[in-house]
Amino acid sequence: MDMGFRTPARPRVQLCAGVCAAALAVASPAFGQETQPGQVAQFAEDAASNVTSYKPDFFTQFRPNTSFDMVTRIPGFQFDGGSNARGFAGTAGNVLIDGERPPSRSDSLSSVLSRIPSGAVERIDIIRGGAEGIDMQGKSIVANVIRKPDAGLTGAITAGANINTRGNGGLNAGIQVQDQRDGRLLEGALNAGKSNGSGENYRQRISPSGDVILDAVSHNESEFQNISATGAYESALFGGKVRVNGQARMQQNSYDNEEIQTIPAGIQVDQGDNEYANGEVGLRYTRDIGGYGVELVAFQSLEEGEFEGVLNTPVFTSASRFSEKGGESIAGATLRLPAFGKIEVETGAEGVYNWTESETANIFNGQIFSLQGDAFQADETRAEAFATLTWKPAESFNAEIGARYEWSRITAESGTLSSEKTLGYFKPRLNTSWSPIKDHQINLRAERIVDQLDFDGFASAAAFETGAHSIGSIDIEPEKSWLYEARYERQFGGQNSFVAELSHRETENALGGVAILLPGETVPLSITRNYGPATESRLELSGNMELDRFGIPGGILTLGGNLQDTETVDPVTGETRRVSYEETYGWNLSFQQTLDGGNFRWAVFVEDDDDHYNWSVRSFGKQSNLMFIGANITWKPVPGWTLGAGANNLLASGGRGWSVFYNSSRDVGVPLYLSRGHGDGATNFFVNLRRNF
């Protein structure tokens, strides 16, 4: 039996002709329409400016509830919530609130925006390439939500429920209150949810000779519950403005998986419980002093998590316990100098301290099973200084030239091993925006990016069923890359737009798993190392088109597609291949129609993407998901009430995949078996209710 145990060659990029051609068609003037009162952006004085202001009347036809609803309605803008990297420098999303970013981490940017009612928004400025007093943090496009100074007392009560075709479901509820008047803001929110799930999975293992050595079907049950509380206060203080915000969150989930094995006969039980809690508090103070803008930021977070699990099989028994706790402290200052002609300079620095302690205990067949990295502690002290020069020689052109220098000291202890390293990196950045003609925007960006070390690389991981264990590494360094990006945006008025974005990233020291053979062992383990270069090239196309002129009043068609080509050198075999888990293409299409003056809206959407391959020291495989289709409605029967309902995954699509597992590292080993399996999907139905006050 020829099982095709060969590593797939790196694919050539092929154009998704239908999707991309359709998206390009949106750019044709034939699909544009003349701007209509109440449906257009209020442009800056010069029509070619890189700052476009959208006032509330632009959104009237959609009747949004929150500022997040408004932001996602802006044509050509794609929301970016930011990253979870340590520190604030370079991790922010692409939405500001009154020109500033909230000093929060767990309280996501989308949640913060969802607590700002649409009635409290004066306007939203879309900034491309930079603007006076705005730190773009490397983003090509940023939205700035400008609030009304006296929105008064507002709030909302929300409740939701969902159920799927397996009979699983969940409930969630929340309340938020906001009082903004006399230069002060007080807001609070409380949210809670509980849900359960189940699934059916099938898997087989086939030997190189074609014999079935494992045939099994499993049923799993899971439960999840969480609760979070958030609060914030803003007020004038010492001639400036202060904001204090905090959040506390707890969540718990458990699972119970029972697998019936017919070959060989037996039952396998996998159970686990996980608990997680975190809290944070942030402080930001801003003030203008003699023409200088000053911002001070402080932040503190603490988190703790614990996991316990057991795995009992016909062949062995095992138990695992994992606990982790950590924290982050941040202090930063930013100084904006008075403008010098058409040049503005901003500079600042940030200091960060992070710590993580992790302990893992494994028992295999009643005996303690130890690996390097079962217990480790990592401490990081980091400082980052930056300077940004914004130059606007003409209303149609803006350039942001910036540089950051990052210094860090990381100490790690893992068992009897210890490591201390000092790192320093210079990170320049150029971000430009040019509007040669009204409604046309061109952005060019080049930036040096240094990723942060993932502390999980210091930890061990035991996979008793396959024997593919990994040990912690304390000698890794962060990946370093150059990113180049070109973006073109065309606006046609109303919701009509077209965006094309081309990017290329070159990484010089990618991280990956390599084989290591410990003394006295015959089977290699996996350890994370910096192994070599990797490249990624990506093309994204997207467009919106209003359909009124085609006899579909209030209809909007949205198209999107992306192509991606990646390349790296396999750290195990030395062969050239694509990067693990990266897809070569994806596309999406949606249609929505708003009726009855914005009181009713219905929508359908479909999305699909390519399969992805993944590689490890002792295996390689392929994973795929089927097409995803959904539909929903939003109805506002009376003022203040919003009812939403819909269905996701209408095809009940599940996942499927295969992998080839070797008896040693892939460069010298021979295949042990082919593992293949799939999981059934389910259609999920949901309903939610919102009452604004």
KAKA-V299821 format. One record per pair of residues at least 12 apart in sequence whose C-alpha atoms are under 7 Angstrom apart, sorted by sequence separation. I is the first residue (numbers start at 1). J is the second residue. D is the distance in Angstrom with one decimal. If there is no record, write none. Layout:
I|J|D  I|J|D
This chain:
41|53|6.0  42|54|5.6  81|93|4.4  128|140|5.8  129|141|6.3  160|172|5.2  176|188|5.6  177|189|6.5  203|215|6.1  204|216|6.5  232|244|5.5  233|245|6.4  257|269|5.8  258|270|6.5  284|296|5.6  285|297|6.5  308|320|5.8  309|321|6.5  335|347|5.3  388|400|6.8  389|401|5.1  409|421|5.7  410|422|6.6  432|444|5.3  459|471|6.6  460|472|4.8  488|500|5.2  514|526|5.5  515|527|6.4  544|556|6.7  545|557|5.2  566|578|5.1  567|579|5.9  591|603|5.5  592|604|6.5  611|623|5.8  612|624|6.6  633|645|5.5  661|673|5.7  41|54|4.7  42|55|6.6  80|93|5.2  81|94|6.8  128|141|4.5  159|172|5.7  160|173|6.3  176|189|4.2  203|216|5.6  232|245|4.0  257|270|5.0  284|297|4.5  308|321|4.5  334|347|5.8  335|348|5.8  361|374|6.8  388|401|5.7  389|402|6.1  409|422|4.4  431|444|5.9  432|445|6.4  459|472|4.4  487|500|5.8  488|501|6.4  513|526|5.7  514|527|5.5  544|557|5.7  545|558|6.5  566|579|5.7  591|604|5.5  611|624|4.5  632|645|5.6  633|646|6.1  660|673|6.1  661|674|6.4  41|55|6.8  80|94|5.4  127|141|5.6  128|142|6.5  159|173|4.2  175|189|5.6  176|190|6.6  202|216|5.9  203|217|6.6  231|245|5.6  232|246|6.5  256|270|6.0  257|271|6.2  283|297|5.6  284|298|6.5  307|321|5.7  308|322|6.4  334|348|4.1  360|374|4.8  388|402|4.1  408|422|5.7  409|423|6.3  431|445|4.4  458|472|4.2  487|501|4.3  513|527|5.3  514|528|6.2  544|558|4.5  590|604|5.7  591|605|6.4  632|646|3.8  660|674|4.6  79|94|6.7  127|142|5.2  158|173|5.5  159|174|6.5  175|190|5.5  202|217|4.5  231|246|5.5  256|271|4.5  283|298|5.1  307|322|5.0  333|348|5.4  334|349|6.6  359|374|5.7  360|375|6.1  387|402|5.7  388|403|6.6  408|423|5.2  430|445|5.5  431|446|6.7  457|472|5.9  458|473|4.8  486|501|5.8  487|502|6.4  513|528|4.5  514|529|6.6  543|558|5.7  544|559|6.6  590|605|4.0  631|646|5.5  632|647|6.3  659|674|5.9  660|675|6.2  126|142|5.8  127|143|6.2  158|174|5.1  174|190|5.5  175|191|6.7  201|217|5.7  202|218|6.4  230|246|5.8  231|247|6.5  255|271|5.6  256|272|6.8  282|298|5.8  283|299|6.2  306|322|5.7  307|323|6.3  333|349|5.7  359|375|4.3  387|403|5.7  407|423|5.7  408|424|6.5  430|446|5.3  457|473|6.0  458|474|5.6  486|502|5.3  512|528|5.3  513|529|6.2  543|559|5.4  589|605|5.7  590|606|6.3  631|647|5.5  659|675|5.2  41|58|6.3  126|143|4.6  157|174|5.9  158|175|6.3  174|191|4.2  201|218|5.2  230|247|4.4  255|272|5.5  282|299|4.3  306|323|4.3  332|349|5.7  333|350|6.5  358|375|5.6  359|376|6.7  386|403|5.7  387|404|6.7  407|424|4.4  429|446|5.7  430|447|6.4  485|502|5.7  486|503|6.3  511|528|6.6  512|529|5.7  542|559|5.5  543|560|6.5  589|606|5.4  630|647|5.6  631|648|6.6  658|675|5.4  659|676|6.4  39|57|6.9  40|58|5.6  125|143|5.6  126|144|6.4  157|175|4.5  173|191|5.9  174|192|6.4  200|218|5.7  201|219|6.6  229|247|5.6  230|248|6.7  254|272|5.6  255|273|6.7  281|299|5.9  282|300|6.5  305|323|5.7  306|324|6.4  332|350|4.1  358|376|5.5  386|404|4.2  406|424|5.5  407|425|6.7  429|447|4.3  485|503|4.2  511|529|5.5  512|530|6.5  542|560|4.1  588|606|5.7  589|607|6.4  630|648|4.3  658|676|4.1  38|57|5.1  39|58|4.7  124|143|6.6  125|144|5.0  156|175|5.8  157|176|6.6  173|192|5.7  200|219|4.8  229|248|5.5  254|273|4.3  281|300|5.5  305|324|5.3  331|350|5.8  332|351|6.2  357|376|6.1  358|377|6.4  385|404|5.6  386|405|6.4  406|425|5.2  428|447|5.9  429|448|6.5  484|503|5.5  485|504|6.5  511|530|4.5  512|531|6.6  541|560|5.6  542|561|6.4  564|583|6.8  565|584|6.0  588|607|4.1  608|627|4.9  629|648|6.4  630|649|5.6  657|676|5.8  658|677|6.4  38|58|5.3  124|144|5.5  125|145|6.6  156|176|5.4  172|192|5.7  173|193|6.5  199|219|5.7  200|220|6.7  228|248|5.7  229|249|6.6  253|273|6.0  254|274|6.1  280|300|5.6  281|301|6.5  304|324|5.8  305|325|6.3  331|351|5.4  357|377|4.5  384|404|6.7  385|405|5.4  405|425|5.7  406|426|6.5  428|448|5.7  484|504|5.2  510|530|5.5  511|531|6.1  541|561|5.3  564|584|4.7  587|607|5.7  588|608|6.4  607|627|6.1  608|628|6.3  629|649|5.1  630|650|5.9  657|677|5.8  124|145|4.6  155|176|5.3  156|177|6.7  172|193|4.0  199|220|5.4  228|249|4.3  253|274|5.4  280|301|4.1  304|325|4.2  330|351|5.8  331|352|6.6  356|377|5.7  357|378|6.7  384|405|5.6  385|406|6.8  405|426|4.6  427|448|4.9  483|504|5.9  484|505|6.4  509|530|5.4  510|531|6.0  540|561|5.9  541|562|6.2  563|584|5.7  564|585|5.9  587|608|5.6  607|628|5.4  628|649|5.3  629|650|5.5  656|677|5.8  657|678|6.4  123|145|6.4  124|146|5.9  155|177|4.2  171|193|5.7  172|194|6.4  198|220|5.2  199|221|6.9  227|249|5.9  228|250|6.5  252|274|5.7  253|275|6.7  279|301|5.7  280|302|6.5  303|325|5.6  304|326|6.6  330|352|4.6  356|378|5.3  384|406|4.5  404|426|6.0  405|427|6.0  427|449|6.5  483|505|4.5  509|531|6.1  510|532|5.5  540|562|4.3  563|585|4.4  586|608|5.8  587|609|6.2  606|628|5.6  607|629|6.7  629|651|6.7  656|678|4.0  123|146|5.4  154|177|6.0  155|178|5.8  171|194|5.5  198|221|4.4  227|250|5.6  252|275|4.5  279|302|5.6  303|326|5.5  329|352|5.6  330|353|6.7  355|378|5.7  356|379|6.6  383|406|6.0  384|407|6.2  404|427|4.9  482|505|5.7  483|506|6.7  509|532|4.7  510|533|5.8  539|562|5.4  540|563|6.6  562|585|5.4  563|586|6.8  586|609|3.8  606|629|4.4  655|678|5.6  656|679|6.4  121|145|7.0  122|146|5.6  154|178|5.3  170|194|5.5  171|195|6.4  197|221|5.7  198|222|6.2  226|250|5.6  227|251|6.5  251|275|6.0  252|276|6.4  278|302|5.6  279|303|6.5  302|326|5.9  303|327|6.2  329|353|5.2  355|379|4.4  383|407|5.3  403|427|5.6  404|428|6.2  453|477|6.6  481|505|6.5  482|506|5.3  508|532|6.1  509|533|5.3  510|534|6.4  539|563|5.2  562|586|5.3  585|609|5.7  586|610|6.1  605|629|5.8  606|630|6.5  655|679|5.5  121|146|6.0  122|147|5.2  153|178|5.8  154|179|6.3  170|195|3.8  197|222|5.1  226|251|4.1  251|276|5.4  278|303|4.1  302|327|4.3  328|353|5.7  329|354|6.6  354|379|5.8  355|380|6.3  382|407|5.6  383|408|6.3  403|428|4.1  453|478|5.0  481|506|5.3  482|507|6.7  508|533|4.3  538|563|5.7  539|564|6.5  561|586|5.7  562|587|6.3  585|610|5.4  605|630|5.4  628|653|6.7  654|679|5.4  121|147|4.4  122|148|5.1  153|179|4.3  169|195|5.7  170|196|6.3  196|222|5.4  197|223|6.4  225|251|5.7  226|252|6.4  250|276|5.9  251|277|6.5  277|303|5.7  278|304|6.4  301|327|5.4  302|328|6.7  328|354|4.5  354|380|5.1  382|408|4.1  402|428|5.8  403|429|5.8  452|478|5.4  481|507|4.1  507|533|5.4  508|534|6.6  538|564|4.4  561|587|4.1  584|610|6.0  604|630|5.7  605|631|6.3  627|653|6.8  654|680|4.8  120|147|5.7  121|148|5.6  152|179|5.4  153|180|6.5  169|196|5.9  196|223|4.2  225|252|5.5  250|277|4.4  277|304|5.5  301|328|5.3  327|354|5.8  328|355|6.8  353|380|5.7  354|381|6.6  381|408|5.5  382|409|6.4  402|429|5.0  451|478|5.4  480|507|5.6  481|508|6.2  507|534|5.0  537|564|5.7  538|565|6.5  560|587|5.5  561|588|6.4  583|610|5.5  604|631|4.2  626|653|5.5  653|680|6.9  654|681|4.0  81|109|5.6  120|148|5.4  152|180|5.0  168|196|5.8  169|197|6.9  195|223|5.9  196|224|6.1  224|252|5.8  225|253|6.4  249|277|5.7  250|278|6.7  276|304|5.9  277|305|6.4  300|328|5.7  301|329|6.7  327|355|5.6  353|381|4.7  380|408|6.8  381|409|5.3  401|429|6.0  402|430|6.4  450|478|6.6  451|479|5.4  479|507|6.8  480|508|6.0  506|534|6.1  507|535|6.1  537|565|5.2  560|588|5.2  583|611|6.2  603|631|5.6  604|632|6.6  626|654|6.5  653|681|4.8  81|110|6.6  151|180|5.4  152|181|5.5  168|197|5.2  195|224|5.3  224|253|4.3  249|278|5.5  276|305|4.2  300|329|4.7  326|355|5.3  327|356|6.9  352|381|5.9  353|382|6.4  380|409|5.7  381|410|6.6  401|430|4.8  450|479|6.0  451|480|6.4  480|509|6.4  506|535|4.6  536|565|5.8  537|566|6.4  559|588|6.0  560|589|6.4  583|612|5.1  603|632|5.5  625|654|6.2  626|655|6.9  652|681|4.6  653|682|6.9  150|180|5.5  151|181|6.4  168|198|6.8  194|224|5.7  195|225|6.4  223|253|5.4  224|254|6.8  248|278|6.0  249|279|6.3  275|305|5.6  276|306|6.6  299|329|5.7  300|330|6.5  326|356|4.2  352|382|5.1  380|410|4.5  400|430|5.9  401|431|6.5  450|480|4.5  479|509|5.4  505|535|5.6  506|536|6.6  536|566|4.4  559|589|4.7  582|612|5.8  602|632|5.8  603|633|6.4  625|655|4.6  652|682|4.3  120|151|5.1  150|181|4.3  194|225|4.2  223|254|5.4  248|279|4.3  275|306|5.4  299|330|4.9  325|356|5.8  326|357|6.2  351|382|5.8  352|383|6.3  379|410|5.7  380|411|6.6  400|431|5.0  449|480|5.9  450|481|6.3  479|510|5.5  505|536|5.1  535|566|5.5  536|567|6.7  558|589|5.7  559|590|6.7  581|612|5.3  602|633|4.2  624|655|5.8  625|656|6.5  652|683|4.9  149|181|6.5  150|182|6.5  193|225|5.6  194|226|6.6  222|254|5.5  223|255|6.6  247|279|5.6  248|280|6.6  274|306|5.7  275|307|6.6  298|330|5.5  299|331|6.6  325|357|5.5  351|383|4.4  379|411|5.3  399|431|5.8  400|432|6.1  449|481|5.1  479|511|6.8  504|536|5.7  505|537|6.4  535|567|5.3  558|590|5.2  581|613|5.6  601|633|5.6  602|634|6.4  624|656|5.5  651|683|7.0  193|226|5.5  222|255|4.2  247|280|5.5  274|307|4.4  298|331|4.5  324|357|5.6  325|358|6.7  350|383|5.6  351|384|6.5  378|411|5.7  379|412|6.5  399|432|4.3  448|481|6.0  449|482|6.0  504|537|4.4  534|567|5.6  535|568|6.6  557|590|6.0  558|591|6.4  580|613|5.8  581|614|5.4  601|634|5.1  623|656|6.0  624|657|6.0  649|682|6.9  650|683|5.3  149|183|6.4  192|226|5.6  193|227|6.6  221|255|5.6  222|256|6.4  246|280|5.4  247|281|6.6  273|307|5.7  274|308|6.7  297|331|5.6  298|332|6.5  324|358|4.4  350|384|5.2  378|412|4.4  398|432|5.7  399|433|6.4  448|482|4.7  503|537|5.8  504|538|6.4  534|568|4.4  557|591|4.7  580|614|4.4  600|634|5.7  601|635|6.5  623|657|4.2  649|683|5.0  99|134|6.5  192|227|4.3  221|256|5.2  246|281|4.2  273|308|5.5  297|332|5.0  323|358|5.8  324|359|6.5  349|384|5.5  350|385|6.4  377|412|5.6  378|413|6.6  398|433|5.2  447|482|5.9  448|483|6.4  503|538|5.3  533|568|6.1  556|591|5.8  557|592|6.8  580|615|6.0  600|635|4.5  622|657|5.4  623|658|6.7  648|683|5.9  649|684|6.6  191|227|5.7  192|228|6.5  220|256|5.6  221|257|6.3  245|281|5.7  246|282|6.2  272|308|5.5  273|309|6.4  296|332|5.8  297|333|6.3  323|359|5.4  349|385|4.1  376|412|7.0  377|413|5.3  397|433|5.7  398|434|6.6  447|483|5.3  502|538|5.8  503|539|6.6  556|592|5.4  599|635|5.6  600|636|6.4  622|658|5.5  647|683|6.8  648|684|5.2  191|228|5.4  220|257|4.1  245|282|5.3  272|309|4.0  296|333|4.5  322|359|5.8  323|360|6.6  348|385|5.8  349|386|6.2  376|413|5.3  377|414|6.8  397|434|4.5  446|483|5.7  447|484|6.7  502|539|4.6  532|569|6.9  555|592|5.6  556|593|6.3  599|636|4.8  621|658|5.4  622|659|6.3  647|684|5.5  648|685|6.5  190|228|5.9  191|229|6.6  219|257|5.8  220|258|6.3  244|282|5.7  245|283|6.6  271|309|5.5  272|310|6.5  295|333|5.6  296|334|6.5  322|360|4.5  348|386|5.5  376|414|4.3  396|434|5.6  397|435|6.4  446|484|4.6  501|539|5.8  502|540|6.5  555|593|4.1  599|637|6.8  621|659|3.7  647|685|4.4  190|229|4.6  218|257|6.8  219|258|5.5  244|283|4.6  271|310|5.5  295|334|5.0  321|360|5.7  322|361|6.5  347|386|5.5  348|387|6.6  375|414|5.9  376|415|6.7  396|435|4.9  445|484|5.8  446|485|6.4  501|540|5.1  554|593|5.1  555|594|6.5  620|659|5.4  621|660|6.1  646|685|5.8  647|686|6.3  189|229|5.7  190|230|6.5  218|258|5.5  219|259|6.3  243|283|5.8  244|284|6.6  270|310|5.9  271|311|6.6  294|334|5.8  295|335|6.6  321|361|5.2  347|387|4.2  375|415|6.3  396|436|6.5  445|485|5.0  500|540|5.8  501|541|6.6  531|571|5.9  554|594|4.8  619|659|6.6  620|660|5.6  646|686|5.5  189|230|5.1  218|259|3.9  243|284|5.2  270|311|4.5  294|335|4.8  320|361|5.7  321|362|6.6  346|387|5.7  347|388|6.2  373|414|5.3  444|485|5.8  445|486|6.4  500|541|4.6  554|595|6.3  619|660|5.4  645|686|5.5  646|687|6.7  68|110|6.5  188|230|5.5  189|231|6.4  217|259|5.6  218|260|6.0  242|284|5.7  243|285|6.5  269|311|5.8  270|312|6.6  293|335|5.6  294|336|6.4  320|362|4.5  346|388|5.2  372|414|6.8  373|415|6.7  444|486|4.6  499|541|5.8  500|542|6.7  619|661|4.5  645|687|4.2  188|231|4.2  216|259|6.5  217|260|5.5  242|285|4.4  269|312|5.3  292|335|6.8  293|336|4.7  319|362|5.8  320|363|6.5  345|388|5.7  346|389|6.5  372|415|6.6  443|486|5.7  444|487|6.5  499|542|5.3  618|661|5.9  619|662|6.0  644|687|5.6  645|688|6.3  187|231|5.6  188|232|6.5  216|260|5.6  217|261|6.7  241|285|5.7  242|286|6.5  268|312|5.6  269|313|6.5  292|336|5.6  293|337|6.6  319|363|5.1  345|389|4.5  443|487|4.9  498|542|5.9  499|543|6.2  618|662|5.2  644|688|5.1  68|113|5.0  94|139|6.6  99|144|5.9  187|232|5.3  216|261|4.2  241|286|5.3  268|313|4.4  292|337|5.1  318|363|5.3  319|364|6.8  344|389|5.7  345|390|6.3  442|487|5.7  443|488|6.4  498|543|4.2  572|617|6.4  643|688|6.0  644|689|6.4  67|113|5.5  68|114|5.2  98|144|6.4  186|232|5.9  187|233|6.5  215|261|5.9  216|262|6.0  240|286|5.5  241|287|6.4  267|313|6.5  268|314|6.5  292|338|5.7  318|364|4.5  343|389|6.9  344|390|5.1  442|488|4.7  497|543|5.4  498|544|6.6  618|664|6.0  643|689|4.7  67|114|6.2  90|137|5.8  94|141|6.9  95|142|5.7  96|143|6.1  97|144|5.7  98|145|5.8  186|233|4.6  215|262|5.7  240|287|4.2  267|314|6.4  291|338|5.4  317|364|6.1  318|365|6.0  343|390|5.7  344|391|6.6  441|488|5.7  442|489|6.5  497|544|5.2  618|665|4.7  619|666|6.8  642|689|5.8  643|690|6.5  66|114|5.4  94|142|4.7  95|143|4.7  96|144|4.5  97|145|4.8  98|146|4.8  185|233|5.5  186|234|6.6  215|263|5.0  239|287|6.6  240|288|7.0  266|314|5.6  317|365|5.1  343|391|4.6  441|489|5.0  496|544|5.0  497|545|6.8  617|665|5.3  618|666|5.4  642|690|5.1  66|115|6.8  67|116|5.6  94|143|6.3  95|144|5.7  96|145|6.0  97|146|6.2  98|147|6.6  185|234|4.8  214|263|4.9  316|365|5.9  342|391|5.8  343|392|6.7  440|489|5.9  441|490|6.5  495|544|6.2  496|545|4.7  617|666|6.3  641|690|5.8  642|691|6.6  66|116|5.6  67|117|5.9  184|234|5.4  185|235|6.5  213|263|6.3  214|264|6.2  342|392|5.4  440|490|4.8  495|545|6.5  496|546|6.0  641|691|4.8  66|117|4.2  67|118|5.0  184|235|4.4  342|393|6.0  439|490|5.7  440|491|6.6  495|546|6.2  640|691|5.6  641|692|6.5  65|117|6.0  66|118|4.4  183|235|6.0  439|491|4.9  640|692|4.8  65|118|5.4  183|236|6.6  439|492|6.9  476|529|5.8  477|530|6.9  640|693|6.7  64|118|6.3  67|121|6.9  473|527|6.3  476|530|6.2  419|474|6.3  470|525|5.4  471|526|6.4  472|527|6.4  473|528|6.1  469|525|5.6  470|526|4.4  471|527|5.5  468|525|6.6  469|526|6.4  470|527|5.7  514|571|5.9  515|572|6.9  514|572|5.8  512|571|6.9  115|176|7.0  412|474|6.5  56|122|6.8  55|122|6.6  56|123|6.2  55|123|4.5  54|123|5.6  55|124|6.5  53|123|6.6  54|124|5.1  53|124|5.7  54|125|6.2  457|528|6.4  53|125|4.3  52|125|5.6  53|126|6.3  51|125|6.4  52|126|5.1  51|126|5.6  52|127|6.7  51|127|4.6  50|127|5.9  51|128|6.5  50|128|5.3  376|459|6.9  373|458|6.1  374|459|6.2  373|459|4.5  374|460|5.5  373|460|4.6  372|460|6.3  371|460|6.4  526|617|6.2  573|666|6.8  572|666|6.7  573|667|4.9  572|667|6.1  373|471|5.8  372|471|5.3  373|472|4.4  371|471|6.1  372|472|5.9  515|617|6.0  513|616|6.4  514|617|5.9  513|617|6.2  107|247|6.7  524|664|6.4  523|664|5.9  524|665|6.7  515|665|6.4  104|282|5.9  103|282|5.1  103|283|6.3  103|284|6.5  103|299|6.8  3|208|6.7  1|209|5.9  1|210|5.7  132|344|6.8  87|330|6.4  130|390|7.0  87|352|6.1  130|398|6.4  129|398|6.3  130|399|6.7  129|399|6.5  130|400|6.0  129|400|6.7  140|431|6.9  138|431|6.8  129|431|5.6  129|432|4.9  140|443|6.6  129|433|4.5  128|433|5.9  129|443|6.5  49|395|5.2  50|396|6.4  48|395|6.8  49|396|4.9  48|396|5.0  46|395|6.6  85|452|6.9  50|433|6.7  50|435|6.7  49|435|6.6  48|435|5.1  48|436|6.8  48|437|6.0  48|438|4.8  47|438|5.4  48|439|6.9  76|489|6.9  75|495|5.4  75|496|6.7  76|497|5.8  75|497|5.9  76|498|6.6  76|499|6.2  40|493|6.0  40|494|5.2  39|494|5.3  35|493|5.1  33|492|6.5  34|493|6.5  35|494|6.3  32|492|5.1  33|493|6.5  27|490|7.0  208|671|7.0  32|496|6.4  208|672|6.9  207|672|6.3  208|673|6.0  207|673|4.5  206|673|5.3  207|674|6.4  205|673|6.0  206|674|5.1  205|674|5.5  206|675|6.5  205|675|4.5  27|498|5.6  204|675|5.7  205|676|6.6  26|498|6.3  204|676|5.5  203|676|5.6  204|677|6.2  203|677|4.0  202|677|5.3  203|678|6.7  202|678|5.5  201|678|5.9  202|679|6.3  201|679|4.3  200|679|5.9  201|680|6.5  200|680|5.8  199|680|6.8  166|682|6.7  26|543|6.2  165|682|5.7  23|541|6.5  26|544|7.0  164|682|6.2  165|683|5.6  23|542|5.9  26|545|6.3  164|683|5.4  165|684|6.6  23|543|5.5  164|684|4.1  20|541|6.6  163|684|5.8  164|685|5.8  162|684|6.9  163|685|5.4  162|685|5.5  163|686|6.5  162|686|4.1  161|686|5.8  162|687|6.3  161|687|5.5  160|687|5.7  161|688|6.4  160|688|4.0  159|688|5.6  160|689|6.2  159|689|5.4  158|689|5.7  159|690|6.7  62|594|7.0  158|690|4.5  157|690|5.8  158|691|6.5  156|690|6.7  157|691|5.2  63|598|5.5  156|691|5.4  157|692|6.7  23|559|5.8  61|597|6.0  62|598|4.9  156|692|4.3  23|560|6.7  61|598|5.1  155|692|5.8  156|693|5.9  155|693|5.3  154|693|5.5  19|560|6.9  20|561|6.2  19|561|6.1  13|565|6.1  10|577|4.7  9|577|6.0  10|578|5.2  19|587|6.9  13|584|7.0  5|660|6.8
